[in-house]
Amino acid sequence: MTGAIDVLLLTMSALFPIVDPLSGSPIFLQLTGELSSSMKRALALRVARNSFFLMIGSYFVGSYVLSFFGVSLPVVQVAGGLVVAGMGWRLLVEKDESRDSDSRSLHPQEAAHRAFYPLTLPLTVGPGSISVAVTLGAHVTHHYGLHVAIIAAALLGTGLVAASVYVCYGFADRLSRILGETGTTVIIRLASFLLLCIGVQIVWNGTRELLSTVLHVQ
């Protein structure tokens, strides 16, 4: 029982800060445009569900999939970090006029297609989250094995993180009304810059790991 509680707390404390739905909610709000509040909440629910399955998949089978394809975690970090940085840069330099135009022309079907990319991957569950989930899964399996209580604790911890995604994304429009148009624009720009910095940091982490292996071999 103690091991299950430890796994629950470890899963939540490791995944929540790097998923960080609070920082992602302004960008979610921007990408979903002028959709109604009910449609945004439905889309947020889909993103939360996708995030849950993506984190669980990475947790339990991620290391085996990467090993099967011969892909290392540093490579995933570099490739995924480039995607995150590119997304942050695009949102940062996007003009308000074009953003408003895109928002008005956004249809519900198009918004639904965005539920996985880019709203789930890489905005919510990016390469950093995947790397952490894969590492957690390998660590927990090594120390505790695959017991029912341990699996349930991992599922519960990941589910709580996914639930926080739904809460932050589903009610982001209420925060926007409180902040106003100017405040929302400022928050979006800051979140976009933060997303760009996170992408660069992920790329650097992966590059550093790759360079260390090269220097070690030499």
N, CA, C and O of each residue as an XYZ file, in Angstrom:
872
protein
N       0.829     -1.213      0.000
C       0.000      0.000      0.000
C       0.857      1.253      0.000
O       0.562      2.219     -0.703
N       1.913      1.232      0.787
C       2.825      2.385      0.834
C       3.478      2.616     -0.517
O       3.643      3.758     -0.947
N       3.857      1.515     -1.195
C       4.457      1.643     -2.513
C       3.512      2.258     -3.515
O       3.936      3.042     -4.364
N       2.220      1.915     -3.433
C       1.227      2.477     -4.353
C       1.066      3.981     -4.124
O       0.956      4.751     -5.078
N       1.053      4.392     -2.857
C       0.948      5.826     -2.545
C       2.179      6.572     -3.061
O       2.067      7.667     -3.610
N       3.348      5.968     -2.879
C       4.580      6.592     -3.378
C       4.533      6.757     -4.898
O       4.937      7.794     -5.425
N       4.041      5.737     -5.600
C       3.941      5.808     -7.054
C       2.939      6.871     -7.479
O       3.173      7.602     -8.442
N       1.820      6.958     -6.759
C       0.814      7.977     -7.058
C       1.395      9.378     -6.930
O       1.249     10.202     -7.833
N       2.052      9.646     -5.810
C       2.627     10.976     -5.580
C       3.762     11.265     -6.554
O       3.900     12.388     -7.039
N       4.575     10.250     -6.838
C       5.680     10.435     -7.772
C       5.173     10.747     -9.172
O       5.713     11.621     -9.850
N       4.148     10.044     -9.602
C       3.592     10.261    -10.944
C       3.025     11.665    -11.075
O       3.282     12.350    -12.065
N       2.266     12.093    -10.094
C       1.655     13.429    -10.158
C       2.710     14.526    -10.072
O       2.673     15.488    -10.839
N       3.650     14.382     -9.140
C       4.657     15.426     -8.939
C       5.618     15.532    -10.116
O       6.177     16.601    -10.359
N       5.818     14.441    -10.849
C       6.737     14.476    -11.981
C       6.050     14.966    -13.256
O       6.650     15.705    -14.037
N       4.792     14.560    -13.471
C       4.118     14.880    -14.734
C       3.440     16.251    -14.732
O       3.468     16.958    -15.739
N       2.827     16.631    -13.597
C       2.051     17.877    -13.602
C       2.885     19.114    -13.941
O       2.452     19.919    -14.765
N       4.072     19.297    -13.335
C       4.832     20.520    -13.663
C       5.258     20.607    -15.123
O       5.346     21.702    -15.679
N       5.524     19.461    -15.749
C       6.007     19.519    -17.122
C       4.858     19.544    -18.130
O       5.005     20.099    -19.218
N       3.702     18.940    -17.774
C       2.511     19.103    -18.611
C       2.021     20.542    -18.510
O       1.692     21.166    -19.519
N       1.974     21.060    -17.301
C       1.694     22.470    -17.019
C       0.488     22.997    -17.796
O       0.648     23.862    -18.656
N      -0.709     22.497    -17.513
C      -1.892     22.960    -18.253
C      -2.229     24.428    -18.022
O      -2.912     25.040    -18.843
N      -1.762     24.996    -16.923
C      -2.022     26.416    -16.672
C      -1.373     27.299    -17.735
O      -1.976     28.264    -18.204
N      -0.134     26.960    -18.113
C       0.553     27.732    -19.143
C       0.002     27.444    -20.527
O       0.038     28.308    -21.403
N      -0.512     26.229    -20.733
C      -1.028     25.869    -22.045
C      -2.422     26.387    -22.320
O      -2.831     26.457    -23.479
N      -3.174     26.757    -21.273
C      -4.562     27.176    -21.470
C      -4.722     28.432    -22.331
O      -5.654     28.476    -23.134
N      -3.860     29.467    -22.210
C      -4.023     30.609    -23.127
C      -3.801     30.240    -24.586
O      -4.478     30.764    -25.470
N      -2.857     29.341    -24.843
C      -2.601     28.921    -26.220
C      -3.754     28.060    -26.728
O      -4.145     28.167    -27.890
N      -4.299     27.211    -25.862
C      -5.501     26.447    -26.230
C      -6.623     27.390    -26.619
O      -7.327     27.160    -27.602
N      -6.785     28.456    -25.841
C      -7.838     29.427    -26.106
C      -7.622     30.112    -27.452
O      -8.577     30.362    -28.187
N      -6.378     30.411    -27.767
C      -6.081     31.053    -29.040
C      -6.344     30.116    -30.215
O      -6.918     30.529    -31.223
N      -5.934     28.881    -30.089
C      -6.064     27.939    -31.201
C      -7.498     27.489    -31.442
O      -7.830     27.049    -32.542
N      -8.352     27.592    -30.427
C      -9.740     27.186    -30.603
C     -10.624     28.326    -31.080
O     -11.796     28.116    -31.391
N     -10.074     29.524    -31.140
C     -10.770     30.639    -31.771
C     -12.104     30.992    -31.144
O     -12.237     31.093    -29.924
N     -13.110     31.181    -32.031
C     -14.418     31.675    -31.616
C     -15.419     30.553    -31.357
O     -16.625     30.780    -31.455
N     -14.959     29.374    -31.035
C     -15.875     28.285    -30.712
C     -16.665     28.623    -29.447
O     -16.193     29.372    -28.592
N     -17.867     28.064    -29.340
C     -18.674     28.308    -28.158
C     -18.029     27.652    -26.934
O     -17.171     26.778    -27.054
N     -18.465     28.097    -25.763
C     -17.899     27.560    -24.526
C     -18.142     26.061    -24.402
O     -17.269     25.322    -23.945
N     -19.327     25.611    -24.809
C     -19.627     24.181    -24.720
C     -18.742     23.369    -25.658
O     -18.305     22.271    -25.311
N     -18.477     23.909    -26.852
C     -17.613     23.203    -27.800
C     -16.174     23.191    -27.308
O     -15.468     22.200    -27.494
N     -15.731     24.271    -26.686
C     -14.374     24.305    -26.136
C     -14.218     23.288    -25.012
O     -13.179     22.637    -24.898
N     -15.251     23.151    -24.185
C     -15.168     22.169    -23.113
C     -15.177     20.744    -23.672
O     -14.488     19.863    -23.157
N     -15.967     20.528    -24.734
C     -15.967     19.201    -25.362
C     -14.602     18.901    -25.975
O     -14.107     17.777    -25.893
N     -14.001     19.916    -26.590
C     -12.673     19.741    -27.176
C     -11.630     19.538    -26.079
O     -10.717     18.726    -26.232
N     -11.762     20.274    -24.975
C     -10.842     20.107    -23.844
C     -10.942     18.702    -23.267
O      -9.932     18.120    -22.871
N     -12.157     18.151    -23.215
C     -12.335     16.785    -22.731
C     -11.620     15.795    -23.643
O     -10.997     14.843    -23.173
N     -11.715     16.026    -24.951
C     -11.034     15.135    -25.894
C      -9.518     15.245    -25.748
O      -8.814     14.237    -25.800
N      -9.015     16.466    -25.565
C      -7.578     16.656    -25.372
C      -7.120     15.966    -24.088
O      -6.077     15.313    -24.067
N      -7.905     16.115    -23.017
C      -7.555     15.464    -21.754
C      -7.535     13.949    -21.907
O      -6.655     13.277    -21.368
N      -8.509     13.411    -22.645
C      -8.538     11.963    -22.861
C      -7.341     11.506    -23.689
O      -6.701     10.504    -23.370
N      -7.044     12.251    -24.755
C      -5.868     11.918    -25.569
C      -4.586     11.984    -24.742
O      -3.705     11.133    -24.869
N      -4.496     13.011    -23.892
C      -3.304     13.175    -23.055
C      -3.147     12.003    -22.103
O      -2.040     11.510    -21.885
N      -4.265     11.560    -21.536
C      -4.217     10.427    -20.609
C      -3.668      9.184    -21.302
O      -2.754      8.538    -20.790
N      -4.219      8.851    -22.456
C      -3.779      7.638    -23.150
C      -2.343      7.771    -23.658
O      -1.602      6.788    -23.676
N      -1.943      8.974    -24.071
C      -0.582      9.171    -24.536
C       0.411      9.023    -23.393
O       1.464      8.409    -23.563
N       0.085      9.584    -22.224
C       0.970      9.454    -21.070
C       1.025      8.013    -20.571
O       2.091      7.512    -20.215
N      -0.139      7.348    -20.548
C      -0.176      5.958    -20.091
C       0.593      5.061    -21.057
O       1.331      4.170    -20.636
N       0.413      5.305    -22.360
C       1.153      4.519    -23.345
C       2.653      4.707    -23.201
O       3.418      3.746    -23.274
N       3.069      5.949    -22.997
C       4.495      6.230    -22.808
C       4.998      5.598    -21.521
O       6.126      5.109    -21.464
N       4.162      5.608    -20.487
C       4.539      5.079    -19.172
C       4.790      3.573    -19.228
O       5.795      3.086    -18.711
N       3.876      2.845    -19.856
C       3.932      1.385    -19.794
C       4.688      0.743    -20.959
O       5.361     -0.270    -20.768
N       4.589      1.317    -22.162
C       5.215      0.648    -23.316
C       6.180      1.557    -24.078
O       6.775      1.133    -25.069
N       6.340      2.803    -23.623
C       7.178      3.748    -24.362
C       8.602      3.274    -24.549
O       9.153      3.378    -25.645
N       9.204      2.756    -23.493
C      10.593      2.313    -23.579
C      10.748      1.140    -24.542
O      11.763      1.027    -25.229
N       9.737      0.263    -24.590
C       9.803     -0.886    -25.494
C       9.643     -0.456    -26.952
O      10.307     -0.991    -27.839
N       8.754      0.516    -27.195
C       8.554      1.011    -28.558
C       9.821      1.691    -29.076
O      10.243      1.449    -30.207
N      10.423      2.537    -28.246
C      11.651      3.213    -28.660
C      12.768      2.205    -28.909
O      13.540      2.343    -29.857
N      12.845      1.196    -28.054
C      13.872      0.170    -28.234
C      13.639     -0.624    -29.515
O      14.596     -0.984    -30.201
N      12.383     -0.897    -29.842
C      12.054     -1.660    -31.047
C      12.495     -0.915    -32.301
O      13.030     -1.518    -33.232
N      12.267      0.407    -32.323
C      12.639      1.204    -33.492
C      14.073      1.726    -33.418
O      14.540      2.393    -34.342
N      14.766      1.426    -32.332
C      16.140      1.873    -32.203
C      16.283      3.369    -32.012
O      17.272      3.960    -32.446
N      15.290      3.996    -31.357
C      15.291      5.438    -31.134
C      15.572      5.696    -29.657
O      14.946      5.093    -28.786
N      16.500      6.581    -29.385
C      16.844      6.902    -28.005
C      16.043      8.103    -27.515
O      15.520      8.878    -28.316
N      15.948      8.252    -26.200
C      15.243      9.393    -25.619
C      15.841     10.740    -26.029
O      15.080     11.666    -26.309
N      17.173     10.895    -26.078
C      17.718     12.186    -26.524
C      17.273     12.567    -27.930
O      17.043     13.744    -28.208
N      17.150     11.581    -28.821
C      16.683     11.870    -30.180
C      15.232     12.340    -30.158
O      14.864     13.265    -30.881
N      14.402     11.694    -29.319
C      13.017     12.124    -29.168
C      12.958     13.557    -28.643
O      12.123     14.350    -29.078
N      13.842     13.881    -27.712
C      13.863     15.230    -27.160
C      14.248     16.267    -28.210
O      13.644     17.337    -28.280
N      15.247     15.954    -29.021
C      15.689     16.914    -30.039
C      14.584     17.128    -31.072
O      14.235     18.267    -31.382
N      14.035     16.037    -31.604
C      12.998     16.148    -32.629
C      11.746     16.825    -32.077
O      11.200     17.736    -32.699
N      11.297     16.374    -30.906
C      10.106     16.971    -30.315
C      10.321     18.403    -29.883
O       9.419     19.233    -29.993
N      11.520     18.700    -29.389
C      11.819     20.080    -28.992
C      11.778     21.042    -30.155
O      11.353     22.187    -30.001
N      12.218     20.589    -31.323
C      12.148     21.427    -32.521
C      10.693     21.734    -32.893
O      10.370     22.848    -33.305
N       9.817     20.725    -32.740
C       8.397     20.938    -33.029
C       7.793     21.939    -32.055
O       7.049     22.833    -32.458
N       8.114     21.790    -30.773
C       7.585     22.697    -29.748
C       8.097     24.119    -29.979
O       7.328     25.077    -29.908
N       9.392     24.252    -30.256
C       9.969     25.573    -30.500
C       9.354     26.215    -31.735
O       9.062     27.411    -31.737
N       9.154     25.416    -32.793
C       8.544     25.950    -34.008
C       7.128     26.428    -33.770
O       6.721     27.464    -34.297
N       6.376     25.685    -32.983
C       5.014     26.082    -32.655
C       5.002     27.368    -31.834
O       4.205     28.269    -32.096
N       5.888     27.451    -30.840
C       5.973     28.661    -30.026
C       6.359     29.876    -30.836
O       5.811     30.960    -30.636
N       7.308     29.704    -31.761
C       7.739     30.814    -32.613
C       6.607     31.285    -33.515
O       6.408     32.487    -33.693
N       5.861     30.331    -34.089
C       4.761     30.699    -34.986
C       3.703     31.499    -34.235
O       3.201     32.498    -34.751
N       3.357     31.071    -33.019
C       2.363     31.793    -32.235
C       2.887     33.147    -31.762
O       2.123     34.100    -31.612
N       4.196     33.220    -31.528
C       4.777     34.462    -31.021
C       4.778     35.557    -32.074
O       4.513     36.718    -31.763
N       5.072     35.197    -33.317
C       5.197     36.208    -34.375
C       3.897     36.406    -35.141
O       3.825     37.274    -36.011
N       2.872     35.623    -34.836
C       1.600     35.753    -35.545
C       0.947     37.084    -35.217
O       0.897     37.484    -34.054
N       0.454     37.761    -36.222
C      -0.187     39.052    -36.025
C      -1.601     38.858    -35.489
O      -2.253     37.850    -35.763
N      -2.056     39.835    -34.726
C      -3.391     39.749    -34.133
C      -4.472     39.663    -35.193
O      -5.460     38.950    -35.018
N      -4.288     40.403    -36.322
C      -5.306     40.406    -37.365
C      -5.466     39.029    -37.986
O      -6.584     38.559    -38.196
N      -4.342     38.386    -38.279
C      -4.416     37.062    -38.886
C      -4.956     36.044    -37.898
O      -5.657     35.112    -38.293
N      -4.636     36.208    -36.602
C      -5.154     35.302    -35.601
C      -6.662     35.420    -35.495
O      -7.360     34.412    -35.385
N      -7.174     36.657    -35.528
C      -8.617     36.851    -35.455
C      -9.305     36.287    -36.683
O     -10.377     35.691    -36.586
N      -8.680     36.478    -37.847
C      -9.252     35.959    -39.085
C      -9.320     34.442    -39.058
O     -10.324     33.849    -39.452
N      -8.238     33.812    -38.587
C      -8.226     32.354    -38.512
C      -9.254     31.847    -37.514
O      -9.863     30.795    -37.709
N      -9.439     32.614    -36.436
C     -10.381     32.178    -35.413
C     -11.802     32.194    -35.937
O     -12.581     31.287    -35.645
N     -12.151     33.221    -36.714
C     -13.516     33.314    -37.212
C     -13.809     32.252    -38.260
O     -14.954     31.824    -38.401
N     -12.782     31.817    -39.001
C     -12.996     30.845    -40.065
C     -12.858     29.410    -39.575
O     -12.959     28.471    -40.365
N     -12.630     29.235    -38.283
C     -12.432     27.902    -37.745
C     -13.774     27.203    -37.599
O     -14.685     27.733    -36.963
N     -13.902     26.013    -38.184
C     -15.120     25.229    -38.118
C     -14.993     24.156    -37.050
O     -13.882     23.766    -36.691
N     -16.131     23.673    -36.534
C     -16.066     22.633    -35.495
C     -15.309     21.393    -35.938
O     -14.563     20.810    -35.151
N     -15.493     20.972    -37.219
C     -14.774     19.786    -37.696
C     -13.275     20.020    -37.685
O     -12.508     19.127    -37.326
N     -12.853     21.218    -38.075
C     -11.425     21.529    -38.078
C     -10.881     21.559    -36.662
O      -9.765     21.104    -36.413
N     -11.669     22.096    -35.728
C     -11.237     22.128    -34.333
C     -11.091     20.716    -33.783
O     -10.165     20.434    -33.023
N     -12.018     19.816    -34.173
C     -11.934     18.429    -33.711
C     -10.675     17.759    -34.241
O     -10.064     16.944    -33.550
N     -10.287     18.100    -35.461
C      -9.079     17.522    -36.043
C      -7.823     17.999    -35.312
O      -6.786     17.337    -35.348
N      -7.927     19.157    -34.648
C      -6.785     19.678    -33.907
C      -6.657     19.070    -32.516
O      -5.713     19.378    -31.788
N      -7.593     18.215    -32.146
C      -7.604     17.694    -30.780
C      -6.324     16.944    -30.455
O      -5.791     17.066    -29.353
N      -5.822     16.155    -31.426
C      -4.577     15.440    -31.149
C      -3.362     16.290    -31.499
O      -2.478     16.486    -30.665
N      -3.316     16.797    -32.737
C      -2.203     17.667    -33.135
C      -2.776     19.000    -33.596
O      -3.600     19.015    -34.510
N      -2.375     20.111    -33.006
C      -1.279     20.244    -32.037
C      -1.723     20.358    -30.567
O      -0.885     20.574    -29.691
N      -3.029     20.214    -30.286
C      -3.498     20.507    -28.938
C      -3.014     19.481    -27.904
O      -2.623     19.845    -26.795
N      -3.046     18.192    -28.283
C      -2.525     17.175    -27.361
C      -1.017     17.045    -27.488
O      -0.286     17.149    -26.503
N      -0.563     16.817    -28.708
C       0.860     16.684    -29.006
C       1.238     17.742    -30.032
O       0.691     17.700    -31.135
N       2.123     18.679    -29.758
C       3.015     18.719    -28.589
C       2.623     19.714    -27.515
O       3.362     19.877    -26.544
N       1.445     20.413    -27.656
C       1.125     21.480    -26.713
C       0.979     20.966    -25.284
O       1.554     21.535    -24.356
N       0.210     19.891    -25.106
C      -0.059     19.398    -23.749
C       0.938     18.330    -23.324
O       1.621     18.483    -22.311
N       1.023     17.272    -24.077
C       1.978     16.195    -23.801
C       3.053     16.251    -24.885
O       2.892     15.694    -25.971
N       4.137     16.927    -24.568
C       5.233     17.085    -25.515
C       6.338     16.087    -25.272
O       6.163     15.143    -24.502
N       7.472     16.280    -25.915
C       8.593     15.352    -25.742
C       9.099     15.292    -24.310
O       9.557     14.243    -23.858
N       9.023     16.413    -23.587
C       9.450     16.394    -22.191
C       8.562     15.498    -21.351
O       9.053     14.708    -20.545
N       7.241     15.619    -21.541
C       6.302     14.778    -20.799
C       6.466     13.311    -21.157
O       6.422     12.444    -20.284
N       6.657     13.031    -22.441
C       6.843     11.653    -22.888
C       8.115     11.070    -22.278
O       8.122      9.930    -21.815
N       9.180     11.851    -22.282
C      10.440     11.384    -21.702
C      10.283     11.073    -20.222
O      10.775     10.055    -19.735
N       9.589     11.964    -19.509
C       9.373     11.747    -18.075
C       8.521     10.507    -17.849
O       8.810      9.708    -16.958
N       7.463     10.342    -18.658
C       6.582      9.186    -18.498
C       7.331      7.882    -18.775
O       7.168      6.903    -18.046
N       8.148      7.869    -19.820
C       8.932      6.671    -20.134
C       9.897      6.351    -18.998
O      10.030      5.195    -18.596
N      10.567      7.377    -18.485
C      11.518      7.182    -17.387
C      10.815      6.699    -16.120
O      11.309      5.807    -15.431
N       9.662      7.293    -15.818
C       8.898      6.870    -14.652
C       8.479      5.404    -14.767
O       8.604      4.632    -13.815
N       7.985      5.039    -15.940
C       7.545      3.668    -16.137
C       8.666      2.663    -15.937
O       8.482      1.632    -15.289
N       9.832      2.973    -16.501
C      10.976      2.075    -16.342
C      11.416      2.003    -14.880
O      11.747      0.927    -14.382
N      11.419      3.142    -14.196
C      11.846      3.201    -12.787
C      10.885      2.426    -11.888
O      11.312      1.620    -11.061
N       9.595      2.672    -12.054
C       8.606      2.024    -11.188
C       8.567      0.524    -11.430
O       8.478     -0.258    -10.484
N       8.635      0.119    -12.698
C       8.624     -1.309    -13.004
C       9.842     -2.011    -12.406
O       9.745     -3.134    -11.913
N      10.984     -1.334    -12.457
C      12.210     -1.924    -11.920
C      12.138     -2.091    -10.400
O      12.613     -3.090     -9.859
N      11.543     -1.109     -9.714
C      11.560     -1.131     -8.246
C      10.369     -1.872     -7.640
O      10.503     -2.525     -6.605
N       9.190     -1.769     -8.291
C       7.990     -2.330     -7.679
C       7.383     -3.496     -8.466
O       6.570     -4.249     -7.928
N       7.770     -3.648     -9.725
C       7.152     -4.682    -10.534
C       5.775     -4.253    -11.011
O       5.365     -3.113    -10.794
N       5.058     -5.166    -11.662
C       3.738     -4.861    -12.202
C       2.653     -5.480    -11.326
O       2.018     -6.464    -11.704
N       2.453     -4.891    -10.153
C       1.393     -5.318     -9.253
C       0.133     -4.502     -9.533
O       0.203     -3.401    -10.079
N      -1.002     -5.046     -9.160
C      -2.280     -4.382     -9.429
C      -2.343     -3.016     -8.755
O      -2.780     -2.044     -9.371
N      -1.912     -2.930     -7.501
C      -1.961     -1.669     -6.764
C      -1.040     -0.627     -7.396
O      -1.380      0.555     -7.437
N       0.117     -1.055     -7.885
C       1.066     -0.137     -8.508
C       0.504      0.381     -9.832
O       0.602      1.571    -10.133
N      -0.081     -0.515    -10.615
C      -0.680     -0.108    -11.893
C      -1.840      0.862    -11.656
O      -1.976      1.864    -12.357
N      -2.682      0.546    -10.646
C      -3.809      1.420    -10.324
C      -3.334      2.798     -9.878
O      -3.940      3.808    -10.235
N      -2.256      2.849     -9.100
C      -1.717      4.129     -8.641
C      -1.198      4.952     -9.814
O      -1.414      6.163     -9.864
N      -0.510      4.302    -10.764
C      -0.014      5.006    -11.943
C      -1.166      5.532    -12.791
O      -1.110      6.653    -13.296
N      -2.217      4.715    -12.947
C      -3.393      5.141    -13.711
C      -4.093      6.314    -13.029
O      -4.505      7.266    -13.692
N      -4.225      6.244    -11.716
C      -4.892      7.320    -10.976
C      -4.095      8.615    -11.049
O      -4.664      9.681    -11.283
N      -2.783      8.532    -10.852
C      -1.952      9.730    -10.913
C      -1.998     10.387    -12.282
O      -2.111     11.608    -12.388
N      -1.912      9.576    -13.328
C      -1.987     10.109    -14.693
C      -3.378     10.670    -14.975
O      -3.521     11.690    -15.649
N      -4.412      9.987    -14.449
C      -5.771     10.471    -14.642
C      -6.005     11.826    -13.984
O      -6.704     12.673    -14.541
N      -5.433     12.037    -12.817
C      -5.574     13.332    -12.141
C      -4.877     14.443    -12.921
O      -5.376     15.566    -12.987
N      -3.726     14.131    -13.511
C      -3.039     15.126    -14.347
C      -3.892     15.455    -15.571
O      -4.018     16.619    -15.953
N      -4.479     14.418    -16.186
C      -5.353     14.646    -17.341
C      -6.590     15.454    -16.954
O      -7.053     16.292    -17.727
N      -7.128     15.201    -15.748
C      -8.283     15.966    -15.276
C      -7.934     17.447    -15.113
O      -8.758     18.315    -15.402
N      -6.730     17.731    -14.658
C      -6.303     19.133    -14.527
C      -6.212     19.803    -15.897
O      -6.445     21.005    -16.022
N      -5.869     19.016    -16.927
C      -5.846     19.552    -18.291
C      -7.246     19.985    -18.701
O      -7.428     21.064    -19.264
N      -8.235     19.140    -18.417
C      -9.617     19.478    -18.773
C     -10.083     20.738    -18.042
O     -10.706     21.610    -18.646
N      -9.788     20.835    -16.761
C     -10.238     21.992    -15.979
C      -9.613     23.278    -16.519
O     -10.308     24.276    -16.710
N      -8.302     23.253    -16.764
C      -7.601     24.465    -17.218
C      -8.001     24.857    -18.634
O      -8.175     26.043    -18.917
N      -8.152     23.876    -19.533
C      -8.505     24.172    -20.910
C     -10.003     24.466    -21.054
O     -10.398     25.384    -21.773
N     -10.825     23.676    -20.362
C     -12.266     23.808    -20.536
C     -12.824     25.120    -20.036
O     -13.861     25.576    -20.518
N     -12.158     25.730    -19.083
C     -12.646     26.980    -18.515
C     -11.671     28.135    -18.757
O     -11.669     29.126    -18.027
N     -10.848     27.989    -19.791
C      -9.903     29.060    -20.131
C     -10.616     30.314    -20.610
O     -10.106     31.422    -20.436
N     -11.812     30.150    -21.224
C     -12.540     31.323    -21.715
C     -13.010     32.218    -20.573
O     -13.108     33.433    -20.740
N     -13.298     31.634    -19.425
C     -13.684     32.449    -18.266
C     -12.514     33.305    -17.794
O     -12.692     34.463    -17.417
N     -11.326     32.731    -17.817
C     -10.135     33.503    -17.469
C      -9.922     34.626    -18.464
O      -9.501     35.721    -18.091
N     -10.212     34.358    -19.738
C     -10.059     35.378    -20.771
C     -11.002     36.553    -20.535
O     -10.620     37.709    -20.717
N     -12.233     36.255    -20.130
C     -13.186     37.343    -19.868
C     -12.737     38.187    -18.673
O     -12.954     39.398    -18.652
N     -12.122     37.558    -17.694
C     -11.646     38.300    -16.529
C     -10.470     39.205    -16.902
O     -10.383     40.345    -16.445
N      -9.560     38.680    -17.745
C      -8.370     39.439    -18.119
C      -8.669     40.538    -19.130
O      -7.987     41.563    -19.155
N      -9.685     40.333    -19.964
C      -9.964     41.293    -21.021
C      -9.114     41.021    -22.249
O      -8.226     40.170    -22.225
N      -9.397     41.763    -23.341
C      -8.695     41.518    -24.605
C      -7.207     41.813    -24.491
O      -6.384     41.019    -24.947
N      -6.854     42.937    -23.893
C      -5.433     43.297    -23.778
C      -4.689     42.319    -22.879
O      -3.597     41.861    -23.218
N      -5.279     42.002    -21.739
C      -4.635     41.063    -20.825
C      -4.467     39.690    -21.440
O      -3.444     39.036    -21.236
N      -5.477     39.240    -22.203
C      -5.384     37.939    -22.863
C      -4.276     37.926    -23.893
O      -3.541     36.945    -24.009
N      -4.150     39.029    -24.655
C      -3.086     39.114    -25.665
C      -1.709     39.045    -25.016
O      -0.810     38.366    -25.513
N      -1.552     39.753    -23.902
C      -0.271     39.732    -23.185
C       0.041     38.323    -22.692
O       1.165     37.843    -22.841
N      -0.951     37.666    -22.106
C      -0.750     36.309    -21.591
C      -0.397     35.353    -22.723
O       0.478     34.502    -22.564
N      -1.072     35.484    -23.868
C      -0.799     34.608    -25.012
C       0.627     34.800    -25.507
O       1.322     33.827    -25.802
N       1.068     36.058    -25.598
C       2.435     36.324    -26.052
C       3.455     35.748    -25.071
O       4.447     35.147    -25.485
N       3.214     35.932    -23.783
C       4.139     35.389    -22.784
C       4.153     33.860    -22.822
O       5.212     33.240    -22.724
N       2.976     33.263    -22.963
C       2.904     31.798    -23.023
C       3.586     31.270    -24.283
O       4.227     30.219    -24.251
N       3.449     32.000    -25.394
C       4.102     31.587    -26.633
C       5.616     31.660    -26.501
O       6.331     30.767    -26.955
N       6.105     32.739    -25.871
C       7.546     32.866    -25.660
C       8.051     31.776    -24.732
O       9.130     31.222    -24.943
N       7.260     31.465    -23.692
C       7.636     30.392    -22.767
C       7.668     29.051    -23.501
O       8.552     28.230    -23.256
N       6.709     28.831    -24.396
C       6.686     27.597    -25.174
C       7.924     27.501    -26.060
O       8.507     26.426    -26.200
N       8.326     28.618    -26.657
C       9.547     28.647    -27.468
C      10.766     28.308    -26.613
O      11.620     27.524    -27.027
N      10.848     28.897    -25.422
C      11.982     28.625    -24.531
C      12.002     27.162    -24.088
O      13.066     26.549    -24.002
N      10.819     26.606    -23.808
C      10.749     25.202    -23.410
C      11.245     24.316    -24.539
O      11.983     23.358    -24.305
N      10.840     24.633    -25.773
C      11.299     23.857    -26.920
C      12.806     23.896    -27.076
O      13.436     22.867    -27.320
N      13.385     25.079    -26.936
C      14.839     25.223    -27.042
C      15.533     24.446    -25.927
O      16.555     23.799    -26.157
N      14.970     24.512    -24.713
C      15.557     23.789    -23.585
C      15.514     22.275    -23.811
O      16.470     21.566    -23.493
N      14.399     21.786    -24.360
C      14.285     20.355    -24.640
C      15.294     19.936    -25.696
O      15.928     18.889    -25.572
N      15.446     20.757    -26.742
C      16.444     20.468    -27.776
C      17.837     20.413    -27.165
O      18.625     19.520    -27.476
N      18.136     21.374    -26.292
C      19.468     21.411    -25.684
C      19.706     20.196    -24.793
O      20.795     19.621    -24.795
N      18.678     19.805    -24.027
C      18.830     18.626    -23.160
C      19.150     17.380    -23.982
O      20.032     16.598    -23.626
N      18.425     17.208    -25.082
C      18.693     16.060    -25.938
C      20.041     16.140    -26.608
O      20.756     15.143    -26.695
N      20.399     17.332    -27.089
C      21.692     17.522    -27.757
C      22.845     17.269    -26.795
O      23.851     16.661    -27.162
N      22.691     17.740    -25.563
C      23.738     17.530    -24.562
C      23.951     16.054    -24.287
O      25.085     15.597    -24.147
N      22.848     15.303    -24.211
C      22.968     13.859    -23.989
C      23.649     13.179    -25.176
O      24.479     12.288    -24.992
N      23.301     13.596    -26.385
C      23.923     13.007    -27.571
C      25.407     13.337    -27.636
O      26.225     12.472    -27.952
N      25.761     14.602    -27.334
C      27.165     15.001    -27.358
C      27.964     14.273    -26.296
O      29.125     13.931    -26.521
N      27.354     14.030    -25.133
C      28.073     13.332    -24.068
C      28.405     11.905    -24.480
O      29.465     11.391    -24.123
N      27.517     11.259    -25.225
C      27.810      9.900    -25.679
C      28.927      9.899    -26.700
O      29.766      8.998    -26.711
N      28.941     10.921    -27.571
C      30.014     11.004    -28.581
C      31.352     11.242    -27.906
O      32.343     10.591    -28.235
N      31.384     12.180    -26.958
C      32.651     12.474    -26.262
C      33.099     11.287    -25.429
O      34.297     11.039    -25.290
N      32.146     10.554    -24.875
C      32.500      9.389    -24.064
C      33.103      8.298    -24.932
O      34.043      7.618    -24.523
N      32.551      8.131    -26.151
C      33.072      7.112    -27.062
C      34.471      7.484    -27.512
O      35.343      6.621    -27.611
N      34.696      8.780    -27.788
C      36.019      9.222    -28.226
C      37.024      9.119    -27.086
O      38.196      9.449    -27.266
